[in-house]
Amino acid sequence: MVRDLILRKGFVSALSTLIFSFIMILPELPAIISTFDLGLIDFVRGILFYCIFAGGIIFTYGNLVSVLLETMFFKNLSNRKKSHYYLYILLHGIGGVLFGLLIGNGSAALVVGGFAAILYGLLDVWTILKLKKEDIASY
């Protein structure tokens, strides 16, 4: 059970970090494309920057919040309803906004933190439902 949880949280963290990094580099894509020779290098460099920066936060703070939420929510719930999953995702978003408040870089940090946390929550619920559907683990 703990092994499954660690593997699932690691997978969700890596996947959400990659998706978040691609989304964060999209506004810079026109400038990257305009410099044709260095465009691919700048694109990869930007993704690596966001992966390192956001990945560290997602792997530490995101996993901590997610494990705490999952322990609070799903430990005693044998019959999970759809509304439980929606609330689980919303609470992830609130956790991300709280992290944005801790950083204190204004409203941009709140939006980005909330977005990254909601993305993490969505991917986590998707993974839980996928594993539950395939009966791979006892979720």
C-alpha positions in Angstrom: 0.0 0.0 0.0 2.8 2.5 0.9 4.8 1.4 -2.1 1.9 1.9 -4.4 1.3 5.4 -2.9 5.0 6.4 -3.3 5.0 5.1 -6.9 1.7 6.9 -7.8 2.8 10.2 -6.2 6.1 10.1 -7.9 4.5 9.4 -11.3 1.9 12.2 -10.8 4.7 14.6 -9.6 6.8 13.9 -12.7 3.9 14.1 -15.1 2.5 17.3 -13.6 6.0 18.9 -13.6 6.4 18.1 -17.3 3.0 19.4 -18.3 3.3 22.5 -16.1 6.7 23.2 -17.7 5.4 22.9 -21.2 2.4 25.2 -20.4 4.7 27.8 -18.7 7.0 28.0 -21.8 4.1 28.5 -24.2 3.9 32.3 -23.9 7.6 32.5 -24.8 7.2 30.3 -27.8 6.8 33.1 -30.5 10.1 34.7 -29.4 11.8 31.3 -29.4 10.5 30.5 -32.9 11.6 33.8 -34.2 15.3 32.9 -33.5 15.3 29.8 -35.7 18.9 28.8 -35.1 18.7 28.9 -31.3 15.0 28.2 -31.0 15.1 24.6 -30.0 18.0 25.2 -27.6 16.0 28.0 -25.9 12.9 25.8 -25.8 14.6 22.9 -24.1 16.5 25.3 -21.8 13.2 26.9 -20.8 11.5 23.5 -20.1 14.5 22.4 -18.1 14.4 25.6 -16.1 10.7 25.2 -15.2 11.2 21.5 -14.5 14.0 22.2 -12.0 12.2 25.1 -10.4 8.7 23.8 -10.3 9.7 20.2 -10.0 11.4 20.8 -6.7 8.3 22.5 -5.3 5.9 19.9 -6.7 8.0 17.0 -5.4 8.3 18.4 -1.9 5.3 20.7 -1.1 2.9 19.2 -3.6 3.5 15.6 -2.4 3.3 16.7 1.3 -0.1 18.4 0.7 -1.4 15.6 -1.4 -0.5 12.9 1.1 -2.0 14.8 3.9 -5.2 15.4 1.9 -5.4 11.8 0.9 -4.9 10.6 4.4 -7.6 12.9 5.7 -10.0 12.2 2.9 -9.8 8.7 1.7 -8.5 6.7 4.7 -12.0 6.0 6.0 -14.0 6.3 2.8 -14.6 2.9 1.3 -17.4 4.3 -1.0 -16.0 7.4 -2.7 -18.4 9.6 -4.5 -17.6 12.0 -7.4 -18.1 15.0 -5.2 -15.2 13.7 -2.9 -12.9 13.8 -5.9 -14.0 17.3 -6.9 -13.4 18.5 -3.3 -10.0 16.7 -3.3 -8.9 18.6 -6.4 -10.3 21.9 -5.1 -8.3 21.5 -1.8 -5.2 20.8 -3.9 -5.8 24.2 -5.5 -6.2 25.9 -2.2 -2.9 24.3 -1.1 -1.2 25.8 -4.2 -2.7 29.2 -3.5 -1.4 29.0 0.1 2.0 28.3 -1.2 1.7 31.3 -3.5 0.9 33.3 -0.4 4.0 31.9 1.3 6.2 33.0 -1.6 4.7 36.5 -1.5 5.3 37.5 -5.1 1.9 38.9 -5.7 -1.1 37.6 -7.5 0.9 35.8 -10.2 2.3 33.4 -7.6 -1.2 32.7 -6.4 -2.5 31.9 -9.9 0.5 29.8 -10.9 0.6 28.0 -7.6 -3.1 27.3 -7.7 -2.9 26.1 -11.3 0.0 23.8 -10.7 -1.8 22.3 -7.6 -5.1 21.8 -9.5 -3.1 20.1 -12.3 -1.5 17.8 -9.7 -4.9 17.1 -8.2 -6.5 16.3 -11.6 -3.6 14.0 -12.5 -3.7 12.3 -9.1 -7.5 11.6 -9.4 -7.1 10.4 -12.9 -4.4 8.0 -11.8 -6.5 6.8 -8.9 -9.5 6.1 -11.1 -7.3 4.5 -13.8 -5.7 2.1 -11.2 -9.1 1.4 -9.6 -10.6 0.6 -12.9 -7.9 -1.8 -13.8 -7.8 -3.3 -10.3 -4.0 -2.8 -10.1 -3.9 -1.5 -6.6 -6.4 -1.2 -3.7 -7.5 2.4 -3.9 
